[in-house]
Each structure stands twice: as C-alpha cells, then as structure tokens.
Amino acid sequence: MTWSTRTRSERGSGTLLMAGVALIVMVLGGVGVVLAGYVAAQHAAAGAADLSALSAAAAYIRGEDACAAAGRVARANGVSLSGCAISGDSFGFVVKATVTRHLRAPPGLVETVTATAEAGRLDGG
C-alpha cells in the first residue's frame, strides 16, 4: 500500500469525526438548556412560595383568610397553591404554603416543580 492509496481510503474520515463531535455538542447543549429551565422554574416556584407564605401570614395577623391570600399571590406569580396549613394561635403561628409550577417539558420528563415556604410569628413578644 502506497501513501496515495492510504490517503484516498481515509478520505472523508475527518468529516465524519467532526460531524460526530458536533452531534455530541448539540446533545449536551440541549440537555443543558433543559436543566437550566428546571433550575429557573424551581427558583421561580421558591420565590412564589415565599411570597405566598408571607402574604398568608400577614392576612392571618389581620384576621383574614390566610389561605385565600396565599392563593391570590400564587396565581399572580404564575403558580398554583397546592397546599396551605396554619398551625398555632394568633400569638405564635406558622403558615406553610406549598406551590406547584407547571412546565412545558419534553415528553417523558417531569412536568411540575414544587416549592414550600413557611412564614409566621413564633413568639408573641
């Protein structure tokens, strides 16, 4: 086998190698975009849960329906209130709000993220 014969038989192998590398880079980029979407959605849900719990605690102090206030704030932040619990009395209480955010996820992946937050007054003093 001479040098020119070997060169012709390997012709195009660099193109296939680069196509494979490009495919791997695109797949990894797609996975990164999906993961970034989940992280962003989780952070947004956590912020909405915090705001919902704080508004529920403020409403409870004013003598209003705490869970209704949490639901309004949750809807305003693009999430749904999936749980609301109040423990304690008017002097020392905790409101626990759980929110769910629905995602447009690729088929076969989780379509919701959930976050929980608590707010309240632990001591009457």
C-alpha positions as CSV (number, residue, x, y, z in Angstrom):
1,M,0.0,0.0,0.0
2,T,1.4,3.3,-1.0
3,W,1.0,6.6,0.6
4,S,-1.5,7.8,-2.1
5,T,-3.7,4.7,-1.7
6,R,-3.9,5.0,2.1
7,T,-4.7,8.7,1.7
8,R,-7.6,8.0,-0.6
9,S,-9.1,5.3,1.6
10,E,-9.1,7.7,4.7
11,R,-10.6,10.5,2.7
12,G,-13.7,11.9,4.5
13,S,-12.9,10.4,7.9
14,G,-12.2,13.9,9.3
15,T,-15.7,15.0,8.2
16,L,-17.4,12.1,10.0
17,L,-15.3,12.7,13.1
18,M,-16.3,16.4,13.2
19,A,-20.0,15.5,12.5
20,G,-19.9,13.2,15.5
21,V,-18.3,15.8,17.7
22,A,-20.9,18.4,16.5
23,L,-23.7,16.0,17.3
24,I,-22.4,15.3,20.8
25,V,-22.0,19.1,21.5
26,M,-25.6,19.7,20.3
27,V,-27.0,16.9,22.6
28,L,-25.1,18.3,25.6
29,G,-26.3,21.8,24.8
30,G,-29.9,20.6,24.6
31,V,-29.5,18.8,28.0
32,G,-28.0,22.0,29.4
33,V,-30.9,24.1,28.2
34,V,-33.5,21.6,29.7
35,L,-31.6,21.6,33.1
36,A,-31.4,25.4,33.1
37,G,-35.1,25.5,32.5
38,Y,-35.8,23.3,35.5
39,V,-33.4,25.3,37.7
40,A,-35.1,28.6,36.7
41,A,-38.6,27.1,37.3
42,Q,-37.5,25.9,40.7
43,H,-36.2,29.3,41.7
44,A,-39.4,31.0,40.5
45,A,-41.5,28.5,42.4
46,A,-39.5,29.0,45.6
47,G,-39.9,32.8,45.3
48,A,-43.6,32.4,44.7
49,A,-43.9,30.1,47.7
50,D,-42.1,32.7,49.9
51,L,-44.4,35.5,48.8
52,S,-47.5,33.3,49.3
53,A,-46.4,32.3,52.8
54,L,-45.6,35.9,53.7
55,S,-48.9,37.2,52.4
56,A,-50.8,34.4,54.2
57,A,-49.1,35.3,57.5
58,A,-49.9,39.0,57.0
59,A,-53.5,38.1,56.3
60,Y,-53.7,35.8,59.3
61,I,-52.5,38.7,61.5
62,R,-55.2,40.9,60.1
63,G,-57.8,38.3,60.8
64,E,-58.4,37.5,57.1
65,D,-58.4,34.1,55.3
66,A,-54.7,33.3,55.1
67,C,-55.0,30.5,52.5
68,A,-57.1,32.7,50.2
69,A,-54.5,35.4,50.3
70,A,-51.8,32.8,49.6
71,G,-53.8,31.6,46.6
72,R,-54.2,35.0,45.2
73,V,-50.5,35.7,45.4
74,A,-49.6,32.3,44.0
75,R,-51.8,32.9,40.9
76,A,-50.4,36.3,40.5
77,N,-46.9,34.7,40.3
78,G,-47.9,32.0,37.8
79,V,-48.1,29.1,40.1
80,S,-50.9,27.2,41.8
81,L,-51.3,26.8,45.6
82,S,-51.2,23.1,46.2
83,G,-51.2,23.2,50.0
84,C,-51.8,25.6,52.8
85,A,-51.6,24.9,56.5
86,I,-51.8,27.1,59.6
87,S,-50.5,25.9,63.0
88,G,-50.5,27.7,66.3
89,D,-52.6,30.6,67.5
90,S,-52.7,34.3,66.9
91,F,-49.7,34.9,69.2
92,G,-47.4,32.3,67.8
93,F,-48.2,30.7,64.4
94,V,-46.7,29.4,61.3
95,V,-48.3,29.3,57.8
96,K,-46.9,26.7,55.4
97,A,-47.6,27.3,51.7
98,T,-46.8,24.8,49.0
99,V,-47.0,25.9,45.4
100,T,-46.7,24.0,42.1
101,R,-45.4,25.3,38.8
102,H,-46.3,23.5,35.6
103,L,-43.7,23.3,32.8
104,R,-43.7,22.6,29.1
105,A,-41.3,19.7,29.5
106,P,-40.1,17.3,26.8
107,P,-42.1,14.0,26.7
108,G,-41.1,11.7,29.5
109,L,-39.7,14.3,31.8
110,V,-41.3,15.8,35.0
111,E,-43.8,18.4,34.1
112,T,-44.1,20.2,37.5
113,V,-41.8,21.7,40.2
114,T,-42.9,22.2,43.8
115,A,-41.7,24.5,46.5
116,T,-42.7,25.0,50.1
117,A,-42.2,28.0,52.4
118,E,-43.2,28.9,55.9
119,A,-43.8,32.3,57.5
120,G,-45.3,33.5,60.7
121,R,-44.7,34.7,64.2
122,L,-43.1,32.3,66.6
123,D,-43.4,34.4,69.7
124,G,-46.0,37.0,70.8
125,G,-43.3,39.2,72.3
